[in-house]
Amino acid sequence: MLPSEASARLRREALNTCQELTRVTVECSRALHNLFLSIRESKSDIEPSYEKVVSLKEEATSLKRTLSEELISAGAILFSREDFLRLALPLTEITDLAEGVAFRLKELKQRKAQAGKGNIENVSLLSEKVLDCVHKLRDVIFALNFDVNKVDQLAKEVEQAERSVDDTYRKTVVEIFYSNAEVPALLLLRDVAEMLEEMADKAEDAADSARMLALSVL
């Protein structure tokens, strides 16, 4: 096999792994949003939703490890190794943050903390916007397979979604601090809002990394 053919095959394998990691990241974000909905609807058992987030986070970590092994095996023949790692890192960080949010929500529920219905509504809306941002990121990464010329435009949509998350985050934090929530609940809700906003930041970082990958094949 010619070096160029080997490089193309290795690139396809690495991209497939990144896209599978993207799928898991989207599913993890969706599972997290479903956890918010369960709490908002006052469902008694949220443990299955929490365990789903944890399981998907672990799957993402395993996929990142697989990608690292593929890139090490590829060696110098694959010139864009660093770009694939730069893409995988924020994707796995999104799932790490999702697990952190899920843990805090579980604690709020189990301790029956007085978080305030309005606060739960606000962070649920923030979670919905983060999920939209991650969905748009998926479109960016899958475009690397089909039409790299669309990657930049799709990445701009991720940026717009991230700005929407920022706006909602600022309003949510102000509402939390001026609410009548108990202090422990208030602090946990602030953490939840901050981590959700950071998930959107990581989605934007991943979109930028996808741009770099697109440039390597144009």
C-alpha positions as CSV (number, residue, x, y, z in Angstrom):
1,M,0.0,0.0,0.0
2,L,1.3,3.4,-0.9
3,P,2.0,5.9,1.9
4,S,-0.8,8.2,0.6
5,E,-3.3,5.4,0.6
6,A,-2.3,4.3,4.1
7,S,-2.6,7.9,5.3
8,A,-6.1,8.2,3.8
9,R,-7.2,4.9,5.5
10,L,-5.8,5.9,8.9
11,R,-7.5,9.3,8.6
12,R,-10.8,7.6,7.8
13,E,-10.4,5.3,10.8
14,A,-9.6,8.3,13.2
15,L,-12.4,10.3,11.8
16,N,-14.9,7.4,12.3
17,T,-13.8,7.2,15.9
18,C,-14.2,10.9,16.4
19,Q,-17.7,10.7,14.9
20,E,-18.6,7.9,17.2
21,L,-17.3,10.0,20.1
22,T,-19.5,12.8,18.8
23,R,-22.5,10.6,18.8
24,V,-21.9,9.5,22.4
25,T,-21.4,13.2,23.4
26,V,-24.7,14.1,21.9
27,E,-26.4,11.2,23.7
28,C,-24.8,12.2,27.0
29,S,-26.0,15.8,26.6
30,R,-29.5,14.5,25.7
31,A,-29.5,12.2,28.8
32,L,-28.5,15.1,30.9
33,H,-31.4,17.2,29.6
34,N,-33.8,14.3,30.3
35,L,-32.5,14.3,33.8
36,F,-33.4,18.0,34.1
37,L,-36.9,17.2,32.7
38,S,-37.4,14.5,35.3
39,I,-36.6,16.8,38.1
40,R,-38.7,19.6,36.7
41,E,-41.6,17.1,36.5
42,S,-41.0,16.0,40.1
43,K,-40.4,12.4,39.2
44,S,-39.4,10.3,42.2
45,D,-36.7,8.1,40.7
46,I,-34.0,9.9,38.8
47,E,-31.3,7.3,39.4
48,P,-31.7,5.6,35.9
49,S,-31.3,9.0,34.2
50,Y,-28.2,9.8,36.3
51,E,-26.7,6.3,35.6
52,K,-27.3,6.9,31.9
53,V,-25.2,10.0,31.9
54,V,-22.4,8.3,33.8
55,S,-22.4,5.3,31.5
56,L,-22.1,7.5,28.4
57,K,-19.3,9.6,30.0
58,E,-17.4,6.3,30.5
59,E,-18.0,5.3,26.9
60,A,-16.7,8.6,25.7
61,T,-13.5,8.2,27.8
62,S,-13.0,4.7,26.3
63,L,-13.4,6.1,22.8
64,K,-10.9,8.8,23.4
65,R,-8.5,6.1,24.6
66,T,-9.1,4.1,21.5
67,L,-8.4,7.2,19.3
68,S,-5.2,7.8,21.1
69,E,-4.1,4.2,20.5
70,E,-5.0,4.6,16.8
71,L,-3.0,7.7,16.4
72,I,0.0,6.3,18.2
73,S,-0.1,3.2,15.9
74,A,-0.4,5.5,12.9
75,G,2.9,7.2,13.6
76,A,4.3,10.0,11.4
77,I,2.4,8.7,8.4
78,L,-0.7,10.6,9.6
79,F,0.2,14.3,9.5
80,S,-3.0,15.5,11.2
81,R,-2.7,13.5,14.4
82,E,-2.7,16.6,16.7
83,D,-5.9,17.9,15.0
84,F,-7.8,14.7,15.8
85,L,-6.6,14.9,19.5
86,R,-7.6,18.6,19.6
87,L,-11.1,17.5,18.4
88,A,-11.5,14.6,20.8
89,L,-10.4,16.5,24.0
90,P,-13.3,19.0,24.2
91,L,-15.8,16.3,23.2
92,T,-14.8,14.2,26.2
93,E,-14.7,17.3,28.4
94,I,-18.3,17.9,27.5
95,T,-19.2,14.5,28.9
96,D,-17.1,15.1,32.0
97,L,-19.0,18.3,32.6
98,A,-22.3,16.6,32.0
99,E,-21.5,14.0,34.7
100,G,-20.6,16.8,37.1
101,V,-24.0,18.5,36.4
102,A,-25.9,15.2,36.8
103,F,-24.2,14.5,40.2
104,R,-25.2,17.9,41.5
105,L,-28.8,17.5,40.3
106,K,-28.9,14.1,42.0
107,E,-27.7,15.6,45.3
108,L,-30.3,18.4,45.0
109,K,-33.1,15.8,44.5
110,Q,-31.9,13.3,47.2
111,R,-31.5,16.0,49.8
112,K,-34.8,17.5,48.9
113,A,-33.2,21.0,48.8
114,Q,-35.5,24.0,48.3
115,A,-34.1,25.0,44.9
116,G,-37.1,27.0,43.7
117,K,-39.3,26.0,40.8
118,G,-38.3,29.0,38.8
119,N,-34.6,28.2,39.1
120,I,-35.2,24.6,37.9
121,E,-37.1,26.0,34.9
122,N,-34.3,28.3,34.1
123,V,-31.5,25.8,34.3
124,S,-33.6,23.4,32.3
125,L,-33.9,26.0,29.5
126,L,-30.1,26.5,29.7
127,S,-29.7,22.7,29.4
128,E,-32.0,22.7,26.3
129,K,-29.9,25.4,24.6
130,V,-26.7,23.5,25.4
131,L,-28.2,20.4,23.8
132,D,-29.0,22.5,20.7
133,C,-25.4,23.7,20.6
134,V,-24.0,20.1,20.8
135,H,-26.5,19.0,18.1
136,K,-25.1,21.7,15.8
137,L,-21.5,20.5,16.6
138,R,-22.5,17.0,15.5
139,D,-23.5,18.5,12.1
140,V,-20.0,20.1,11.8
141,I,-18.1,17.0,12.6
142,F,-20.1,14.7,10.3
143,A,-19.7,17.3,7.5
144,L,-16.0,16.3,7.5
145,N,-17.0,13.1,5.8
146,F,-19.4,14.5,3.2
147,D,-18.7,18.2,2.4
148,V,-15.7,19.9,4.1
149,N,-16.6,23.1,2.4
150,K,-19.7,23.4,4.7
151,V,-17.7,23.0,7.9
152,D,-17.0,26.7,8.3
153,Q,-20.6,27.7,7.9
154,L,-21.8,25.0,10.2
155,A,-19.2,26.0,12.8
156,K,-20.6,29.5,12.7
157,E,-24.0,28.1,13.7
158,V,-22.3,26.5,16.7
159,E,-20.8,29.9,17.6
160,Q,-24.3,31.5,17.4
161,A,-25.8,28.8,19.6
162,E,-23.0,29.3,22.1
163,R,-23.8,33.0,22.3
164,S,-27.4,32.1,23.0
165,V,-26.2,29.9,25.8
166,D,-24.1,32.8,27.2
167,D,-27.1,35.1,27.2
168,T,-29.3,32.6,29.0
169,Y,-26.5,31.7,31.4
170,R,-26.1,35.4,32.6
171,K,-29.8,35.8,33.1
172,T,-30.1,32.4,34.9
173,V,-27.2,33.2,37.4
174,V,-28.8,36.6,38.3
175,E,-32.2,34.9,38.9
176,I,-30.6,32.2,41.0
177,F,-28.8,34.7,43.3
178,Y,-32.0,36.8,43.7
179,S,-34.2,33.8,44.4
180,N,-35.4,32.5,47.7
181,A,-33.5,29.2,47.3
182,E,-31.6,27.7,50.3
183,V,-28.0,28.7,50.3
184,P,-26.6,25.1,49.6
185,A,-29.1,24.7,46.8
186,L,-28.2,28.2,45.5
187,L,-24.5,27.3,45.3
188,L,-25.2,23.9,43.6
189,L,-27.4,25.7,41.1
190,R,-24.7,28.2,40.4
191,D,-22.3,25.4,39.7
192,V,-24.8,23.7,37.4
193,A,-25.3,26.9,35.4
194,E,-21.5,27.5,35.1
195,M,-20.9,23.9,34.0
196,L,-23.6,24.0,31.4
197,E,-22.2,27.2,30.0
198,E,-18.7,25.6,29.9
199,M,-20.2,22.7,28.0
200,A,-21.2,25.1,25.3
201,D,-17.7,26.7,25.3
202,K,-16.2,23.2,24.8
203,A,-18.6,22.6,21.8
204,E,-17.3,25.8,20.3
205,D,-13.7,24.7,20.9
206,A,-14.5,21.4,19.1
207,A,-16.0,23.2,16.2
208,D,-12.8,25.2,15.8
209,S,-10.8,22.0,15.9
210,A,-13.1,20.6,13.1
211,R,-12.2,23.7,11.1
212,M,-8.5,22.8,11.4
213,L,-9.2,19.2,10.2
214,A,-11.2,20.5,7.3
215,L,-8.2,22.7,6.2
216,S,-5.9,19.6,6.3
217,V,-7.9,18.0,3.4
218,L,-8.9,21.0,1.3
